[in-house]
Amino acid sequence: AGECAMLGPCSHLLLALCFSLSMGVELFQTPSAPSPAFLSLHSPLVLGCRSALPLRHLAWTRPSSLSLLASSSPDHTAYKSLQRTKKLRRIRIQIIEDVVRRVSDPSLEYHNKGATTSDLRRLLDHLKTNSATEIPTAKPVVSSSSSNLKAIEESLRRLRAAKVVPVLRGSNAQRLIDRGLELSRMPGCLAIEVALDCPDAELVIQELSAKLPPSCLLGAATVMCEKDFIAAAEAGAHFLTSPVAPPGMIAFCEERGLLAIPAAMTPSEIFSVVAAGARVVKLFPAAATMGPEGLRCLMALRPFKDIAILASGGIGPGDVGQWLAAGAVAVAVGTQLVGKDTTLSSAPGRGQRASLAAEEEEWVREGRARAEELFARYHDGRYDELPQEGYR
């Protein structure tokens, strides 16, 4: 031991290694301290020579005789694993407690705040009440992929830019397709809806999806159930609206990268739909229930001021300005904008004045100019660029 004490640091390590090999001692190196090596010497002979090896170079373990004998036993391994699990559990609890405190800050406003904090609190309660061996994997607050979220946000941006959303509803698919394409060529027409309660509505959406300019958002209206969700999504719609709040609509759209717009009629219904995850709420029937002044009063309240409202139902072209001024991000307008001839069941007259019905005459004489004027009035040109990369 006296001779060992006179050796240098490297020699001390070499001597310890020799002792370890000769006595079956385990040598390991920690990631945090690659040099010098840390030795766990389980041999009484080596422990007896401890004075020969400077502590500044070696870290020694001093387990009891019992733990030395059981250091490699299955029970000891299980014990160490349990200790690591408990430590991981404590760390997770501390992290989630800090996150809950931050996201619950009353001064912080963000989308779906109630659901986010509720999910985190449930996870925290689960960690605190269950045993250390039951560490659940946290469910993502937002389950959609980044590409789906990007598509949804892009659709919402386009809807805000459009301001006016013409709604196509009729019994002749070709009329609706022709009118949709005609409207899309008008400057400022950045969104179109097709009602699913029309015959061949899926065909109309498919045709428009293939032929509309990339800058025009395409939606499916009057979706009522999962069958409608699937049909609209497969036909090529970017957003879905409904006169009600169908169960599963929001979750379906989030998974597909579609903008869900369920409907509500009262402040309580609006608040509930937003709490369920809706980014936009369709106020329906807007003209018959709340009116522009009612919406203005509602939007003056802090809990509602940031809610995106699509006003729809009984609104004419001359009413659009009042709804936008009251706080709606967009207004849906039906036959008063797209033309009453879209409701005809007969094939379109193809522009031959002699064969035009009275409704078609009205569109040629006044309707087309009225639509062009309305789009131009609320079109500022800022969103004429093509959709952002990754947009569906």
PyMOL commands that set and color helices and strands:
alter all, ss='L'
color gray80, all
select helices_A, chain A and resi 2-5+9-23+44-48+50-52+65-69+74-103+113-129+146-162+173-184+201-211+226-235+249-256+267-275+286-289+291-299+317-326+335-338+340-343+353-355+358-377
alter helices_A, ss='H'
color red, helices_A
select strands_A, chain A and resi 26-28+38-40+164-168+191-195+217-221+239-241+259-261+263-264+280-283+308-312+330-333
alter strands_A, ss='S'
color yellow, strands_A
deselect
rebuild
show_as cartoon
